[in-house]
Amino acid sequence: MNRTAILVLWCAFSLSVFAQDAENTPGTLITDRPDATESPNTVPVGYIQVETGAFYESFKENGVTSETYTYNTTLVRLGLLENLELRLGWDFSEVKLSDQNTVLSGFNPLLLGIKTAIAKEKGALPDIGLIGHVFLPFSAGKDYKPETTGVDFRFSFAHTLSETSSLSYNIGAQWGDDSPEAAYIYTLAYGLGITKKLGAYAELYGDLPENHSANHYWDAGLTYLMSDSVQLDATIGSSITDGQDILISGGLSFRLPTKKNSL
């Protein structure tokens, strides 16, 4: 984990130098990490945005503790149209179980999706977006390879409360883990700008499976804008219902112009 932290900081420094020299950047970076709440905003046309990081979480169920280390939680977002982006994500996980000597490891199914911006904020009407993904089984490692394609979708909403605060929330559903059961998902996040560069957030989120008990979680974290196009983040969280003992996450997001846009 120390090596990962050093690598992230080194990349952030290098990208910050580049971003400070870039001209005509399309405003301040808006990301879909570190919280579970996805923003309704799409990446500007002619730009590619990379959001990556790592996290550790610990779960306890039926007396068995599982520790998960997830590396390279990379989401690549490409602005295709003024209100449409392409999304591609992939990550690598290792799971250690307290009652076994074996370790599960490998890539999770590759995420492929789109986001479209439906409406801009106007008075009481929030920003509204729609996001959809498929999770491709053939792209996963053998320890995480499902037999069927997973699917999810969510509507994303965001309200400006003041010059320094906002409220965002998602509602949707997901299907996965080779089960026909739908799990309805929700998120609710409050964001606060402490300074022009430093931000904070607190969030509630969870899922409600059709035939199983609901899962509810909380997390909170900080974001730091190194420039309009580079952001660092850190998060800590846990579950409200039985399950997740702790979540710790850190990451880096940056935005670059595509070749066509940089000419």
Buried (B, 14 or more C-beta within 10 A) or exposed (E): EEEBEEEBEEBBEEBBEEBEEBEEBBEEBBBBBBBBBBBBBBBBBBBBBBBBBBBBBBBBEEEEEBBBBBBEBBBBBBBBEEBBBBBBBBBBBBBBBEEEEEEBBBBBBBBBBBBBBEEEBEEEEBBBBBBBBBBBBEBBBEBBBBEEBBBBBBBBBBBEEEEEEBBBBBBBBBBBEEBEEBBBBBBBBBBBBEEEEEBEBBBBBBBBBEEEEEBBBBBBBBBBBBBBBBBBBBBEBBBBEEBBBEBBBBBBBBBBBEEEBEE
